[in-house]
Amino acid sequence: MSALVWDVITLGADAAALAGEVRALLPVSPADGRQRTRSKPDARVAWVHDIQIACATWEAGCDIATPDFDHFTAIAGCINAIVPEGPPLEIVAGPAP
Protein backbone atom coordinates (compact mmCIF):
# COMPACT_ATOMS: atom_id res chain seq x y z
CA MET A 1 0.00 0.00 0.00
CA SER A 2 1.43 3.38 -0.96
CA ALA A 3 1.38 6.35 1.36
CA LEU A 4 -0.59 9.44 0.46
CA VAL A 5 1.38 12.64 0.13
CA TRP A 6 -0.38 15.91 0.86
CA ASP A 7 0.78 19.43 0.14
CA VAL A 8 -0.63 22.31 2.15
CA ILE A 9 -2.00 25.10 0.00
CA THR A 10 -2.50 28.43 1.73
CA LEU A 11 -4.99 31.16 0.96
CA GLY A 12 -2.70 33.99 -0.07
CA ALA A 13 -3.62 37.65 -0.45
CA ASP A 14 -4.40 37.36 -4.18
CA ALA A 15 -6.55 34.27 -3.63
CA ALA A 16 -8.38 35.98 -0.74
CA ALA A 17 -9.13 39.01 -2.92
CA LEU A 18 -10.33 36.71 -5.70
CA ALA A 19 -12.50 34.83 -3.19
CA GLY A 20 -14.15 38.12 -2.24
CA GLU A 21 -14.96 38.81 -5.88
CA VAL A 22 -16.34 35.31 -6.39
CA ARG A 23 -18.45 35.60 -3.23
CA ALA A 24 -19.89 38.90 -4.48
CA LEU A 25 -20.92 37.26 -7.76
CA LEU A 26 -22.07 33.94 -6.22
CA PRO A 27 -23.48 34.84 -2.78
CA VAL A 28 -25.17 31.44 -2.31
CA SER A 29 -24.43 27.98 -3.61
CA PRO A 30 -26.34 26.84 -6.69
CA ALA A 31 -29.33 24.58 -6.12
CA ASP A 32 -28.40 21.06 -7.13
CA GLY A 33 -31.49 19.08 -6.16
CA ARG A 34 -29.76 17.17 -3.38
CA GLN A 35 -31.34 16.96 0.04
CA ARG A 36 -29.70 19.30 2.51
CA THR A 37 -27.74 17.64 5.26
CA ARG A 38 -26.60 20.90 6.89
CA SER A 39 -28.42 23.77 8.51
CA LYS A 40 -28.73 26.91 6.40
CA PRO A 41 -25.99 28.75 8.36
CA ASP A 42 -23.65 25.75 8.08
CA ALA A 43 -24.36 25.49 4.35
CA ARG A 44 -23.43 29.16 3.91
CA VAL A 45 -20.15 28.69 5.79
CA ALA A 46 -19.37 25.59 3.70
CA TRP A 47 -20.05 27.60 0.52
CA VAL A 48 -17.57 30.29 1.57
CA HIS A 49 -15.01 27.60 2.39
CA ASP A 50 -15.54 25.99 -1.03
CA ILE A 51 -14.88 29.38 -2.64
CA GLN A 52 -11.71 29.84 -0.59
CA ILE A 53 -10.51 26.32 -1.42
CA ALA A 54 -11.06 26.91 -5.13
CA CYS A 55 -9.30 30.28 -5.09
CA ALA A 56 -6.31 28.95 -3.13
CA THR A 57 -6.10 25.99 -5.49
CA TRP A 58 -6.25 28.28 -8.53
CA GLU A 59 -3.52 30.50 -7.08
CA ALA A 60 -1.33 27.42 -6.50
CA GLY A 61 -1.85 26.32 -10.12
CA CYS A 62 -3.61 23.07 -9.24
CA ASP A 63 -6.86 21.48 -10.39
CA ILE A 64 -9.61 20.13 -8.12
CA ALA A 65 -10.97 16.57 -7.99
CA THR A 66 -14.17 16.51 -5.94
CA PRO A 67 -17.48 14.68 -5.61
CA ASP A 68 -19.04 18.16 -5.22
CA PHE A 69 -18.60 18.72 -8.95
CA ASP A 70 -21.55 21.09 -9.52
CA HIS A 71 -20.61 23.59 -6.83
CA PHE A 72 -16.94 23.72 -7.73
CA THR A 73 -17.74 23.96 -11.44
CA ALA A 74 -19.83 27.08 -10.73
CA ILE A 75 -16.98 28.58 -8.70
CA ALA A 76 -14.40 27.70 -11.37
CA GLY A 77 -16.54 29.31 -14.06
CA CYS A 78 -16.65 32.48 -12.01
CA ILE A 79 -12.89 32.45 -11.37
CA ASN A 80 -12.18 31.84 -15.05
CA ALA A 81 -14.46 34.76 -15.98
CA ILE A 82 -12.88 37.13 -13.45
CA VAL A 83 -9.31 36.23 -14.48
CA PRO A 84 -9.61 35.28 -18.17
CA GLU A 85 -5.90 35.87 -18.78
CA GLY A 86 -4.91 33.41 -16.05
CA PRO A 87 -4.71 29.64 -16.29
CA PRO A 88 -8.18 28.07 -16.06
CA LEU A 89 -9.18 26.22 -12.92
CA GLU A 90 -10.20 22.72 -13.97
CA ILE A 91 -12.64 20.61 -11.96
CA VAL A 92 -12.91 16.84 -12.33
CA ALA A 93 -15.44 14.58 -10.66
CA GLY A 94 -13.82 12.71 -7.82
CA PRO A 95 -14.99 9.66 -5.91
CA ALA A 96 -18.03 9.96 -3.66
CA PRO A 97 -17.20 10.26 0.04
Residue, then its C-alpha position, 0 to 999 in steps of 0.5 A: m500500500s502506498a502512502l498518500v502525500w499531501d501538500v498544504i495550500t494556503l490562501g494567499a492575499d491574491a486568492a483571498a481578494l479573488a474569493g471576495e470577488v467570487r463571493a460577491l458574484l455567487p453569494v449562495s451555492p447553486a441549487d443542485g437538487r440534493q437533500r440538505t444535510r446541513s443547517k442553512p448557516d452551516a451550508r453558507v459557511a461551507w459555501v464560503h469555504d468551497i470558494q476559498i478552497a477553489c481560489a487557493t487551489w487556482e492561485a497554486g496552479c492546481d486542479i480540483a478533484t471533488p465529488d461536489f462537482d456542480h458547486f466547484t464547477a460554478i466557482a471555477g466558471c466564475i474564477n475563469a471569468i474574473v481572471p480570463e488571462g490566467p490559467p483556467l481552474e479545472i474541476v474533475a469529478g472525484p470519488a463519492p465520500 
